[in-house]
Amino acid sequence: QVQLQESGPGLVKPSQTLSLTCTVSGGSITTIDDYWNWIRQPPGKGLEWIGFIAKSGVTVYDPSLESRASISRDTAKNQFTLQLNSVSPEDAAVYYCARLRARVVNGRWIYEYDYWGQGTQVTVSS
C-alpha cells in the first residue's frame, strides 16, 4: 500500500517561499511510469495542478506557476519537495501530493491519480 504524507509550515508570510515535502512509503519515487505531483485546492475553488517530477528527474509545471514553482526530490529519503516563491494570499490552499501512474490498457496509455496524501492547509498572511 502506497502512502503519501505532506509536511511543511501551515503559515507563510507574503513574498516568502513556501516549501512542502511529500514523504512516500510503500513505493519508490524512482519507479518507471510514475509521476509525482503537487496539486492544490484554494478555498471555494477546484483542484489546481502545480506540476510533477518524473522518475528521470524531469519536471513539468503548469504554465501559470512555472516561474515560481520548483519540484525536487531526495531519492535516498523517498521524498519530493515543492518550493513556491513569492507567495501571495492567492496561494493559500490545501496542498496535496499525489502519484500519477501510467499504464497501457488495450494498447493505449492510461494515466490515473491512484494515491493521494491527506493534504496540508497553507495560509499566507503577515
Secondary structure as UniProt FT lines:
FT   STRAND          3..7
FT   STRAND          11..12
FT   TURN            14..15
FT   STRAND          18..25
FT   TURN            29..30
FT   TURN            32..33
FT   STRAND          34..41
FT   TURN            43..44
FT   STRAND          48..54
FT   TURN            55..56
FT   STRAND          59..61
FT   TURN            63..68
FT   STRAND          69..74
FT   TURN            75..78
FT   STRAND          79..84
FT   HELIX           89..91
FT   STRAND          93..105
FT   TURN            106..107
FT   STRAND          108..116
FT   STRAND          120..124
//
